[in-house]
Amino acid sequence: MSEPMSKPTRIKLEVDRDGWTSNLQVNLAQVDDNDSGWGYRLAGPKYNGSSRNLLSRTLDERDAQEIRDALNAVFPDERIAQLTDERDRARRWAVGLEQENAELTRQRDRIANDVVAALPSRADVLREAAALVARFTGNDLDANAKMLRRAAEQAAK
């Protein structure tokens, strides 16, 4: 008794001769490491156990891609077309969002520059604070006013 098939490891395209009718049979078979497997008969009479293998070819990645391309050209998979449409739509959204993000970044930078331009400089604020301290204390030589004036000079550099 043969062992049950383990996970298929390769695909074979086979041409056999039927023992009862002598007609050719063509099949695509999934086989495991022990050459056990199952297949799909593409042409010829049903398999009845009397077939003799004439030609066998193990398909490689390139063969698989060529077969997929040929099948998709004639029998396109609607799911692939739908996914392609969704991918294209997502790319358009992404481009739009990138453009919107760039515009918002430009606006933010413009606003930040306007805010900086509208604000008085640190030196001006320190000079005004020194003048207020001198006026409040009634003493233009007040230590706090002097300290603020020095800080204003340093900020202006």
C-alpha positions as CSV (number, residue, x, y, z in Angstrom):
1,M,0.0,0.0,0.0
2,S,1.4,3.4,-0.9
3,E,1.9,6.2,1.6
4,P,-0.5,9.2,1.5
5,M,0.8,12.1,-0.5
6,S,2.7,14.7,1.4
7,K,2.8,18.4,0.4
8,P,3.4,18.7,-3.4
9,T,7.0,19.9,-4.2
10,R,6.8,20.2,-7.9
11,I,4.5,20.3,-11.0
12,K,5.0,17.9,-13.9
13,L,3.6,18.0,-17.4
14,E,3.2,14.5,-18.7
15,V,2.3,12.7,-21.9
16,D,1.2,9.1,-21.6
17,R,-0.2,6.4,-23.9
18,D,-3.4,4.8,-22.9
19,G,-3.0,1.0,-22.8
20,W,-6.6,0.2,-23.9
21,T,-7.0,2.8,-26.8
22,S,-3.4,3.7,-27.6
23,N,-4.5,7.3,-27.5
24,L,-2.3,10.0,-26.0
25,Q,-3.1,11.5,-22.6
26,V,-1.8,14.8,-21.4
27,N,-1.9,15.8,-17.7
28,L,-0.6,18.3,-15.3
29,A,0.4,16.6,-12.0
30,Q,1.3,17.9,-8.6
31,V,3.8,15.4,-7.1
32,D,5.7,15.1,-3.8
33,D,9.3,14.0,-3.2
34,N,8.2,10.3,-3.7
35,D,6.5,11.1,-7.1
36,S,3.1,10.6,-5.5
37,G,0.4,13.0,-6.3
38,W,-2.6,13.8,-8.4
39,G,-3.2,15.6,-11.6
40,Y,-5.6,17.2,-14.0
41,R,-6.1,15.5,-17.4
42,L,-5.9,18.1,-20.1
43,A,-6.5,15.8,-23.1
44,G,-7.1,12.1,-24.0
45,P,-9.1,9.3,-22.5
46,K,-9.6,8.9,-18.8
47,Y,-6.8,7.2,-16.9
48,N,-7.6,3.6,-16.2
49,G,-4.3,2.4,-14.9
50,S,-3.0,1.0,-18.2
51,S,-1.1,4.1,-19.3
52,R,2.6,4.2,-20.1
53,N,4.5,7.4,-19.7
54,L,6.1,8.8,-22.9
55,L,7.3,12.2,-21.8
56,S,7.5,14.0,-18.5
57,R,8.7,17.5,-17.8
58,T,9.1,19.1,-14.4
59,L,8.1,22.7,-14.7
60,D,10.3,25.5,-13.2
61,E,9.5,29.1,-12.1
62,R,10.0,30.4,-15.6
63,D,7.6,27.8,-17.1
64,A,5.0,28.7,-14.4
65,Q,5.2,32.4,-15.1
66,E,4.9,31.9,-18.9
67,I,1.9,29.7,-18.3
68,R,0.3,32.2,-15.9
69,D,0.9,35.0,-18.4
70,A,-0.7,33.0,-21.3
71,L,-3.7,32.1,-19.2
72,N,-4.2,35.7,-17.9
73,A,-4.0,37.0,-21.4
74,V,-7.0,34.9,-22.5
75,F,-8.8,34.3,-19.1
76,P,-8.1,37.3,-16.9
77,D,-8.8,36.8,-13.3
78,E,-11.4,39.4,-12.3
79,R,-10.0,39.5,-8.8
80,I,-6.6,40.5,-10.2
81,A,-8.2,43.2,-12.3
82,Q,-10.2,44.4,-9.3
83,L,-7.0,44.5,-7.1
84,T,-5.2,46.3,-9.8
85,D,-7.9,48.9,-10.0
86,E,-7.9,49.3,-6.2
87,R,-4.1,49.6,-6.2
88,D,-4.2,52.3,-8.9
89,R,-6.9,54.2,-7.0
90,A,-4.9,53.9,-3.8
91,R,-1.8,55.3,-5.7
92,R,-3.9,58.2,-7.0
93,W,-5.1,58.9,-3.4
94,A,-1.5,58.7,-2.1
95,V,-0.3,61.2,-4.7
96,G,-3.2,63.5,-3.9
97,L,-2.4,63.3,-0.1
98,E,1.3,63.9,-0.8
99,Q,0.4,67.1,-2.7
100,E,-2.0,68.2,0.0
101,N,0.6,67.6,2.6
102,A,3.2,69.6,0.7
103,E,0.7,72.5,0.3
104,L,-0.2,72.4,4.0
105,T,3.5,72.3,4.9
106,R,4.1,75.4,2.7
107,Q,1.2,77.2,4.4
108,R,2.5,76.3,7.9
109,D,5.9,77.6,7.0
110,R,4.4,80.8,5.6
111,I,2.4,81.3,8.8
112,A,5.4,80.6,11.0
113,N,7.4,83.2,9.1
114,D,4.6,85.7,9.4
115,V,4.4,85.1,13.1
116,V,8.1,85.5,13.6
117,A,8.0,88.7,11.5
118,A,5.1,90.1,13.5
119,L,6.7,89.4,16.9
120,P,9.1,92.0,18.3
121,S,12.7,90.8,18.6
122,R,13.9,89.6,21.9
123,A,16.2,92.6,22.1
124,D,13.3,94.9,21.7
125,V,11.3,93.2,24.4
126,L,14.3,93.4,26.8
127,R,14.8,97.1,26.1
128,E,11.1,97.8,26.7
129,A,11.3,95.8,30.0
130,A,14.4,97.8,31.1
131,A,12.5,101.1,30.3
132,L,9.5,99.9,32.3
133,V,11.6,98.9,35.3
134,A,13.4,102.3,35.2
135,R,10.0,104.1,35.0
136,F,8.5,101.9,37.7
137,T,11.4,102.3,40.1
138,G,12.0,105.9,39.1
139,N,15.6,105.1,38.9
140,D,17.3,104.8,35.5
141,L,20.4,103.2,37.1
142,D,18.4,100.4,38.8
143,A,20.3,97.1,38.7
144,N,17.4,95.2,37.1
145,A,17.2,97.8,34.3
146,K,20.9,97.6,33.7
147,M,20.8,93.8,33.6
148,L,17.9,93.9,31.1
149,R,19.8,96.4,28.9
150,R,22.8,94.2,28.8
151,A,20.7,91.2,27.9
152,A,19.1,93.3,25.1
153,E,22.6,94.2,23.8
154,Q,23.6,90.5,23.8
155,A,20.3,89.5,22.1
156,A,20.9,92.1,19.4
157,K,24.2,90.6,18.4
